[in-house]
Every structure is written in structure tokens, then in C-alpha cells.
Amino acid sequence: MDPKNALPCVPLPRLRSAVEASWDRRTAYLGACRAGNPALGQCYPTARVVQWFFPHFEIAAGEVDTGSTLECHFWNIDPRCNPPMHVDLTWQQFEQGSKVIQFEILDRRALGDSPPTIERCRLLLERVLIQLAQ
């Protein structure tokens, strides 16, 4: 996923719809699937796809306290805004009242994605591009 090939001019709401229509077990972390929660396990590939379309966005990695568990989570941040704007297309996977307790901005040059993660991101991007072409 090379940000230099980004497709500008895709409004974020349209991208969100295309991303949500493209999620399934094959794009979810460890094949996570829960009825009524399609965003479960989709945070990292979603953040990568959003970054592909909006190359100035960074990826944040953080910890979410759901009230009963601590979960690893990924989302995007637009650092050009003051204060930086958080863009999270998968937040709905968490229970109401969940909160981010800490996060860091990832170095996009050193993400170290595993082959299965690269494949999930590639598959999601491919599906999103198909959705946007319709």
C-alpha cells in the first residue's frame, strides 16, 4: 500500500461507507467476527486504507479501556489540525463508555506488518476500490 498512489478527492463519509461494506472475517484480526459488531478486529487494516486515501494522516496505536478489558486499537490522526483530529472508523466495535487511556503515533516507515496483516490490508483496499468504483 503505497501512499504515493493515493486517490485524492474521496470524501471521508463515502470512504467510510465503502470500508464498512468491505469488512468480513478475512479482513479482521484473527478472523474476529461477532454478530452485530462488523467493526470488530478491523481497526488496523481500516487505518491503513484510510491512510492510503489520506496520506497526511498518521496511524495511532493505543489502549482502550472498555470497563471490563483493555484492548489494543488503531485509528488515524490528522496532525495538520490544531488540535490534531482523531479519525476512527472502527470505534463502534467498543462498548459505550469505553475510553482511550494512552496512545502513540506510529512511524509509518517502521510498521513491520506481518505477511497476514499485509494481506488483510491489501484485501480491504482492493474491496474498497471496487466499492468506490460502483
C-alpha positions in Angstrom: 0.0 0.0 0.0 2.0 2.9 -1.3 0.7 6.3 -0.2 2.2 7.9 -3.3 -0.6 6.2 -5.3 -3.3 7.7 -3.1 -6.6 8.5 -4.6 -7.4 12.1 -3.6 -10.9 13.6 -3.6 -12.7 10.7 -1.9 -14.9 12.3 0.8 -14.4 10.6 4.2 -18.1 9.7 4.6 -18.0 7.9 1.2 -14.8 6.2 2.1 -16.3 5.1 5.4 -19.3 3.5 3.6 -17.0 1.7 1.2 -14.8 0.4 4.1 -17.8 -0.8 6.1 -19.2 -2.6 3.1 -15.8 -4.4 2.6 -15.3 -5.8 6.1 -15.5 -9.5 6.8 -13.6 -12.3 8.6 -10.8 -12.2 6.1 -10.0 -8.6 6.8 -10.5 -8.9 10.6 -7.7 -9.6 13.1 -7.5 -13.3 13.7 -10.8 -13.7 11.8 -12.8 -12.0 14.6 -16.5 -12.0 14.0 -19.4 -11.1 16.3 -23.0 -10.7 15.2 -24.0 -7.0 15.3 -20.4 -5.8 15.5 -18.9 -5.8 12.0 -16.1 -3.4 13.0 -14.6 -5.9 15.5 -11.0 -6.6 14.6 -11.0 -4.2 11.6 -9.1 -1.3 13.1 -5.6 -1.8 11.7 -6.4 -2.6 8.1 -9.0 0.2 8.2 -6.4 2.7 9.5 -4.0 1.6 6.7 -6.7 2.0 4.0 -7.7 5.4 5.3 -4.0 6.5 5.3 -3.7 5.3 1.7 -6.5 7.8 0.7 -5.3 10.5 3.1 -1.5 10.2 3.1 -1.1 13.1 5.5 -3.0 11.1 8.2 -0.9 9.2 10.7 -1.8 5.9 12.4 -2.2 5.9 16.2 -1.8 2.8 18.3 -3.5 2.9 21.7 -5.1 1.1 24.5 -8.9 1.2 25.1 -10.4 0.6 28.5 -13.9 -0.9 27.8 -14.7 -1.1 31.5 -14.1 -4.9 31.6 -11.0 -5.3 29.4 -8.0 -3.4 27.9 -7.9 -3.6 24.1 -5.3 -2.7 21.6 -6.7 -0.3 19.0 -5.6 1.6 15.9 -7.0 4.7 14.2 -5.9 7.7 12.2 -4.9 11.2 13.3 -4.7 14.3 11.1 -1.8 16.2 12.5 -2.5 19.2 10.4 -5.4 20.2 12.5 -4.9 22.1 15.8 -5.6 20.2 17.9 -4.9 17.1 15.8 -8.1 15.5 14.6 -8.7 11.8 15.5 -10.5 9.8 12.7 -11.7 6.4 13.9 -13.9 4.4 11.5 -14.0 1.4 13.8 -14.7 2.9 17.2 -18.2 1.4 17.2 -16.6 -2.0 18.0 -16.3 -0.9 21.6 -18.9 -0.8 24.3 -20.5 2.6 25.1 -18.4 4.3 27.8 -15.0 2.9 26.5 -12.1 5.3 26.5 -8.6 5.6 25.1 -6.2 5.5 28.0 -3.0 6.0 26.1 -1.7 6.1 22.5 1.3 6.9 20.3 1.7 7.9 16.7 3.3 5.0 14.7 6.3 5.6 12.5 5.0 4.8 9.0 8.5 3.8 7.9 8.7 1.1 10.6 5.3 -0.5 10.9 6.7 -4.1 10.5 3.5 -5.6 9.2 3.4 -9.4 9.1 2.5 -11.2 5.9 -1.0 -12.0 7.2 -1.5 -8.3 8.1 -0.3 -7.1 4.8 -2.7 -9.5 3.1 -5.7 -8.2 5.2 -4.8 -4.6 4.3 -4.4 -5.5 0.7 -7.7 -7.3 0.6 -9.6 -4.5 2.3 -8.1 -1.9 0.0 -9.0 -4.0 -3.1 -12.6 -4.3 -1.9 -12.8 -0.6 -1.0 -11.6 0.4 -4.5 -14.3 -1.9 -6.0 -17.0 -0.3 -3.8 -15.9 3.2 -4.8 -15.9 2.3 -8.5 -19.6 1.4 -8.3 
